[in-house]
């Protein structure tokens, strides 16, 4: 038996329960890992609330973790007990130990500790596909990143800055603005005090940005579209303020022949080779010191309810890690 946080019914943070669950031997192609750190991500809120429904109830929540291989199933040849590994997906990470497909695991280099690995796989690989695959950011690129002081935001601002881009970020407080600036954001906009569309227009001298990265959703639409230059790209990859309302595709034409996409990490890493390439790019920029992973909050795994409360209240910055052994 192991302990895990499970959801028995969809709802608020109060539905998170600290349960004992049976953990069998790993099946063919699976690895059993003891988890030393678990990442907290906004997608966990979507799973818990029922926005992203699961196949059945109850289920163990969570998409990200790191730890050590303790056993391997038949057919697994490239991992062995004692290997340090990390992953982003499939669901089931809020647990002391779990079985998981070996194809979704990445070996963690010695230069990265377990907390950092658990706090960066989902957010860091999200930043990687956004900046290198959804739109190929470079020295001639100007980007707007909403929630620049969040987990993905702080990683993406550093990475985009390293790539030579001009980085504009929205934040919700003066403290978060300073944090974003300290992590590569050239221009910050406090959306509680300033109209972000007007400020982007001012910063870019009316030309707009090449790409808007938007994980906020309802409250930044359609303003995000108004920040783009003609034929710019709106990448809507989350909805922390609620879903984007339905709109006519003709709106994209009216606002300058814009492109729009709703990307996901799982589509960009569905193939094993894409997953490995994405993770190795992340390890390279972190190992090279170009991107630092700020683990700004830690909680005991059994205190996941409080972690969710703080996340939804926007009290957290950077990455948050849950510790099974705390």
C-alpha positions as CSV (number, residue, x, y, z in Angstrom):
1,X,0.0,0.0,0.0
2,X,1.1,3.5,-0.7
3,X,-0.5,6.9,0.2
4,X,-1.8,9.2,-2.5
5,X,-4.1,12.2,-3.1
6,X,-7.3,11.0,-4.8
7,X,-10.4,12.7,-6.2
8,X,-13.6,10.9,-5.4
9,X,-15.9,13.6,-6.8
10,X,-15.2,16.7,-8.9
11,X,-15.1,20.0,-7.0
12,X,-12.9,22.5,-5.1
13,X,-9.7,21.8,-3.2
14,X,-11.8,20.2,-0.4
15,X,-12.4,17.1,-2.6
16,X,-8.7,16.1,-2.4
17,X,-8.4,13.1,-0.1
18,X,-5.2,11.5,1.4
19,X,-5.9,7.8,0.8
20,X,-4.1,4.5,1.0
21,X,-4.1,2.7,-2.4
22,X,-3.0,-0.6,-3.6
23,X,0.1,-0.6,-5.9
24,X,0.8,-3.8,-7.8
25,X,3.8,-4.9,-9.7
26,X,4.7,-3.0,-12.9
27,X,3.2,-4.5,-16.0
28,X,4.9,-5.1,-19.3
29,X,6.6,-1.9,-20.5
30,X,6.1,-0.2,-17.1
31,X,8.4,1.0,-14.4
32,X,7.7,1.3,-10.7
33,X,9.2,4.5,-9.2
34,X,9.4,5.9,-5.7
35,X,8.6,9.5,-6.0
36,X,10.7,12.1,-4.1
37,X,9.0,15.2,-5.5
38,X,5.8,16.0,-7.3
39,X,5.1,19.0,-9.4
40,X,2.0,21.2,-8.9
41,X,0.4,22.6,-12.1
42,X,-2.7,24.5,-13.1
43,X,-3.8,21.5,-15.2
44,X,-4.3,19.7,-11.8
45,X,-7.0,22.2,-11.0
46,X,-8.8,21.4,-14.3
47,X,-8.6,17.6,-13.5
48,X,-9.9,18.1,-9.9
49,X,-12.7,20.4,-10.9
50,X,-13.9,18.1,-13.7
51,X,-13.1,20.6,-16.5
52,X,-10.8,17.8,-17.8
53,X,-12.8,14.7,-16.9
54,X,-11.1,11.4,-16.2
55,X,-12.1,7.9,-17.3
56,X,-13.4,6.9,-13.8
57,X,-13.6,8.0,-10.2
58,X,-11.7,7.9,-7.9
59,X,-8.4,8.8,-9.5
60,X,-5.0,9.9,-8.3
61,X,-4.4,13.5,-9.5
62,X,-1.3,15.1,-10.8
63,X,0.8,15.1,-14.0
64,X,4.4,15.5,-13.0
65,X,7.0,14.0,-10.8
66,X,10.6,12.8,-10.2
67,X,12.2,10.0,-8.2
68,X,14.0,6.7,-8.4
69,X,13.2,3.5,-10.3
70,X,12.6,0.6,-7.8
71,X,11.4,-2.1,-10.2
72,X,10.9,-2.7,-14.0
73,X,8.4,-4.8,-15.8
74,X,9.0,-7.1,-18.6
75,X,10.1,-5.6,-21.9
76,X,11.9,-2.6,-20.2
77,X,15.6,-2.6,-21.1
78,X,16.8,1.0,-20.9
79,X,15.9,1.7,-17.3
80,X,17.0,-0.1,-14.2
81,X,16.5,0.1,-10.4
82,X,18.4,3.1,-9.0
83,X,18.0,5.3,-12.1
84,X,16.8,8.8,-11.4
85,X,13.8,9.7,-13.7
86,X,11.2,12.4,-14.2
87,X,8.1,12.8,-16.3
88,X,5.2,15.0,-17.3
89,X,2.1,12.9,-17.7
90,X,0.2,10.6,-17.6
91,X,-2.0,11.5,-14.7
92,X,-1.4,9.9,-11.3
93,X,1.6,11.8,-9.8
94,X,0.3,12.8,-6.3
95,X,1.5,9.5,-4.8
96,X,4.4,8.2,-2.8
97,X,5.0,5.7,-5.6
98,X,3.5,4.8,-8.9
99,X,3.7,2.5,-11.9
100,X,4.2,4.4,-15.2
101,X,5.1,3.6,-18.8
102,X,8.8,3.6,-19.4
103,X,8.2,5.4,-22.7
104,X,7.1,8.5,-20.8
105,X,10.2,8.6,-18.4
106,X,13.3,10.7,-19.0
107,X,16.6,10.0,-17.2
108,X,17.6,13.0,-15.1
109,X,21.2,14.2,-15.4
110,X,23.3,14.6,-12.3
111,X,23.3,18.4,-12.8
112,X,19.5,18.5,-11.9
113,X,18.2,17.6,-8.5
114,X,14.9,15.9,-7.9
115,X,13.0,19.0,-6.7
116,X,14.1,20.9,-9.7
117,X,13.2,18.1,-12.1
118,X,9.7,17.7,-10.6
119,X,9.2,21.5,-10.8
120,X,10.3,21.9,-14.4
121,X,9.3,18.9,-16.6
122,X,5.7,20.0,-17.4
123,X,6.3,23.8,-17.2
124,X,9.7,23.7,-18.8
125,X,8.7,21.4,-21.7
126,X,5.7,23.6,-22.2
127,X,7.9,26.6,-22.5
128,X,10.1,24.7,-24.9
129,X,7.4,23.7,-27.4
130,X,5.9,27.2,-27.2
131,X,9.1,29.0,-28.0
132,X,10.7,26.5,-30.4
133,X,7.9,24.6,-32.1
134,X,4.6,26.5,-31.8
135,X,6.5,29.7,-32.9
136,X,10.2,29.7,-33.6
137,X,11.3,32.6,-31.4
138,X,14.6,34.4,-32.2
139,X,16.3,37.8,-32.0
140,X,13.8,39.5,-34.3
141,X,10.8,38.3,-32.3
142,X,8.7,40.4,-29.8
143,X,6.5,38.3,-27.6
144,X,3.7,39.0,-25.0
145,X,3.6,36.4,-22.3
146,X,0.6,36.5,-19.9
147,X,1.1,35.5,-16.3
148,X,4.9,36.1,-16.7
149,X,5.5,35.5,-13.0
150,X,3.9,32.1,-13.1
151,X,5.6,28.7,-13.4
152,X,5.7,28.6,-17.2
153,X,6.1,32.3,-17.4
154,X,9.3,32.6,-15.5
155,X,10.9,29.8,-17.4
156,X,9.7,31.1,-20.8
157,X,10.8,34.7,-20.1
158,X,14.3,33.5,-19.4
159,X,14.4,31.2,-22.4
160,X,13.0,33.8,-24.8
161,X,15.5,36.3,-23.5
162,X,18.3,33.8,-24.1
163,X,17.0,33.4,-27.6
164,X,17.4,37.1,-28.1
165,X,13.7,38.0,-28.2
166,X,12.1,41.1,-26.8
167,X,9.9,39.9,-23.9
168,X,6.8,41.7,-22.6
169,X,4.9,40.1,-19.7
170,X,1.7,40.8,-17.8
171,X,1.6,40.4,-14.0
172,X,-0.8,41.0,-11.2
173,X,1.4,43.0,-8.7
174,X,4.5,45.1,-8.3
175,X,6.2,42.2,-6.6
176,X,5.4,39.9,-9.5
177,X,6.6,42.5,-11.9
178,X,10.0,42.6,-10.2
179,X,10.2,38.8,-10.2
180,X,9.4,38.7,-13.9
181,X,12.1,41.3,-14.7
182,X,14.6,39.4,-12.7
183,X,13.9,36.4,-14.9
184,X,14.4,37.9,-18.3
185,X,11.2,40.0,-18.9
186,X,12.2,43.3,-20.5
187,X,8.8,45.1,-20.1
188,X,6.2,44.3,-17.4
189,X,2.5,45.3,-17.4
190,X,0.5,45.2,-14.2
191,X,-2.9,44.3,-15.5
192,X,-4.6,45.4,-12.2
193,X,-3.5,49.0,-12.8
194,X,-2.9,49.3,-16.6
195,X,-4.7,48.3,-19.8
196,X,-2.4,45.7,-21.3
197,X,-3.4,46.4,-24.9
198,X,-2.6,50.1,-24.6
199,X,0.7,49.3,-22.9
200,X,1.7,46.8,-25.6
201,X,0.8,49.4,-28.2
202,X,3.0,51.9,-26.4
203,X,5.9,49.6,-25.9
204,X,6.0,48.4,-29.5
205,X,5.3,51.9,-31.0
206,X,2.1,50.7,-32.4
207,X,3.5,47.7,-34.3
208,X,2.2,45.0,-32.0
209,X,3.9,41.7,-31.1
210,X,4.7,38.6,-33.2
211,X,3.1,36.1,-30.8
212,X,1.0,36.2,-27.7
213,X,1.3,33.3,-25.3
214,X,-1.9,33.1,-23.3
215,X,-2.7,30.7,-20.4
216,X,-5.2,33.0,-18.8
217,X,-8.2,32.6,-21.1
218,X,-11.4,34.5,-20.6
219,X,-10.1,37.8,-19.1
220,X,-7.4,38.3,-21.7
221,X,-9.7,37.7,-24.7
222,X,-10.1,39.4,-27.1
223,X,-7.4,41.8,-25.8
224,X,-4.7,39.3,-26.7
225,X,-5.7,39.5,-30.4
226,X,-5.5,43.3,-30.3
227,X,-1.8,43.1,-29.2
228,X,-0.7,41.2,-32.4
229,X,0.7,42.6,-35.5
230,X,-0.8,41.5,-38.8
231,X,-0.5,37.8,-39.3
232,X,0.6,37.4,-35.7
233,X,0.0,34.2,-33.7
234,X,-2.2,33.8,-30.6
235,X,-1.2,30.7,-28.7
236,X,-3.9,29.9,-26.2
237,X,-2.5,27.2,-24.0
238,X,-4.6,27.5,-20.8
239,X,-7.6,29.1,-19.1
240,X,-6.8,30.0,-15.5
241,X,-9.5,32.7,-15.5
242,X,-12.0,30.5,-17.4
243,X,-12.5,29.3,-20.9
244,X,-12.3,31.6,-23.9
245,X,-15.8,32.3,-25.1
246,X,-16.9,31.0,-28.5
247,X,-16.1,33.4,-31.3
248,X,-16.5,33.6,-35.0
249,X,-13.3,32.7,-36.9
250,X,-14.0,35.8,-39.0
251,X,-12.7,37.8,-36.0
252,X,-9.2,36.7,-36.9
253,X,-9.5,38.2,-40.4
254,X,-11.0,41.4,-39.0
255,X,-8.0,41.9,-36.7
256,X,-5.3,41.4,-39.3
257,X,-5.3,37.8,-40.8
258,X,-4.3,36.4,-37.4
259,X,-3.3,32.8,-36.6
260,X,-4.7,31.1,-33.6
261,X,-3.8,27.7,-32.0
262,X,-4.7,25.7,-28.9
263,X,-1.6,23.7,-28.4
264,X,-0.9,21.1,-25.7
265,X,2.3,19.5,-24.4
266,X,0.9,16.1,-24.9
267,X,0.4,16.7,-28.6
268,X,3.9,18.0,-29.0
269,X,5.5,15.1,-27.1
270,X,3.3,12.2,-28.2
271,X,6.1,10.5,-30.0
272,X,9.0,9.2,-28.0
273,X,11.6,11.0,-30.1
274,X,9.8,14.3,-29.7
275,X,9.6,13.8,-25.9
276,X,13.3,13.1,-25.7
277,X,14.3,16.0,-27.9
278,X,12.0,18.4,-25.9
279,X,13.4,17.2,-22.5
280,X,17.0,17.3,-23.7
281,X,16.6,20.9,-24.9
282,X,15.2,21.8,-21.4
283,X,18.1,20.0,-19.6
284,X,20.6,21.8,-21.9
285,X,19.4,25.3,-21.1
286,X,19.0,24.6,-17.4
287,X,22.3,22.8,-17.2
288,X,24.0,25.6,-19.1
289,X,22.7,28.2,-16.6
290,X,20.6,30.0,-19.2
291,X,17.4,29.1,-17.5
292,X,17.0,28.8,-13.7
293,X,14.0,26.9,-12.2
294,X,12.6,28.9,-9.3
295,X,11.1,26.5,-6.8
296,X,9.4,29.1,-4.7
297,X,7.0,27.0,-2.7
298,X,7.1,23.5,-1.2
299,X,4.3,21.6,0.6
300,X,4.0,18.2,2.1
301,X,2.1,16.0,-0.4
302,X,-0.7,15.4,2.1
303,X,-1.2,19.2,2.2
304,X,-2.2,19.3,-1.5
305,X,-5.5,21.0,-0.6
306,X,-3.6,24.1,0.7
307,X,-1.4,24.1,-2.3
308,X,-4.4,24.2,-4.6
309,X,-6.0,27.0,-2.6
310,X,-2.8,29.1,-2.8
311,X,-2.4,28.3,-6.5
312,X,-6.0,29.4,-7.4
313,X,-5.7,32.5,-5.2
314,X,-2.6,33.4,-7.3
315,X,-0.4,33.4,-4.2
316,X,2.2,31.2,-5.8
317,X,5.0,32.2,-8.1
318,X,7.4,30.1,-10.2
319,X,7.3,26.4,-9.6
320,X,5.7,24.6,-6.7
321,X,6.7,21.1,-5.5
322,X,4.8,18.6,-3.2
323,X,7.1,16.4,-1.1
324,X,5.8,12.8,-0.3
325,X,8.3,12.4,2.5
326,X,7.7,15.8,4.2
